[in-house]
Every structure is written in structure tokens, then in C-alpha cells.
Amino acid sequence: MQTWAAFVMSISITTFGIVNLTVDNWVKGFMGMGLAFSIGSTFILAKTTRDLHETKRLAAMVDEAKVEKLLSQHDPLK
């Protein structure tokens, strides 16, 4: 919850700052587009990082299951 609050607050303050700049509207538009692209890139980066982590975790679980199966089939005490 704190992360989302900080995200909303930072976007709001940045947008407020862009709107209240004493520059031409095209400059404000350009800065707004930059902000929008930065936000989009942030979400894409977070999703990609999460997907890579989950893929590695899943691969590790599969490898662990293979080792467990191999060990259970070749138990020297049986």
C-alpha cells in the first residue's frame, strides 16, 4: 500500500509541476509525454523482472523434482 501511495504521490506532484511551469504548452506536452513513457517503461520493467524471476523459480522446482525422483528410484537402502 505504501508503494502505491508513493507512486501516486510522485506522479501527482510531477504532473502538478509540469502544469504550473511557465513555459509554452508544447514544452509541457513534451514533458508530459516523457512522464507517460517513463511510467509505462517502469511497469514493463517490473513485469519483465517478475516474469524472469518466476521462470527461474519454476525451473529450479522442476530440477528439484527430477533430483527427488532420481534419488527415490535409486535408494541404496531398499
N, C-alpha and C positions, 0 to 999 in steps of 0.2 A: 504494500500500500504506500509506503514511504517513497518507493522508487517512482510510482506513477504520479504521486503528488509533486515530487521534484521535477519530473518530466513536464507535467502540465504547467507548473510554475515557470520553468525556464522558457518554454515556448511562449507563454503569455507575456512574460517580461520582454523577450526578444521582439515579439510582434509589436508590443506597445512602443518599444524603442524605434523600430523601423517606421511605424506610422507617424511618430512625432518628430522624425528627422526634418530638418529644414533644408531639404533638397528637392529636386524635381521628382515628379511622380514616376518617371521611368527608372530613376535610381532606386526608389522604394520598391518598385516592381521587380527589379533585378535582384535586390537583396531578399525580397520575399521568395522569389524562385530559388535562390541559393539556400534559404532556410528550408523550403519544402524538399529540395533534393537531399539536403543533409539529413532530414528526418527520415525520408524514405531509405536512404543508404544505411542509416543506423538500424532500422528494423530488418533490412535484408541481411546485414552483417550478423545481427543477433540470431536470426533464424538459421543462417548457414552454419554458424558456430555451434548452435544447439544440435543441428542435424548431424554434423560431423562427430560430435561427442556421443550422440546416441548410436551412431553407426559403429564407432569403436567399441562402445559398451556391449552392443549386441554381438559383435564379432568375438569379443572376449568371452561372453557367456556361451557361445557355440563351441569355442575351443575348449572351455572348461568342461562342457558336457561330453565332448569327444574323449577327453582325458579320463573323466569319471567312468565312461562306458568301457574304455580300454582297460582301465585298472580293475573294474569289476569282472571283466571276462577272463582276465589272466591273474586271478588271485592265487598266489602260491600256497596259501593255507587251506585251500579246498581239496 
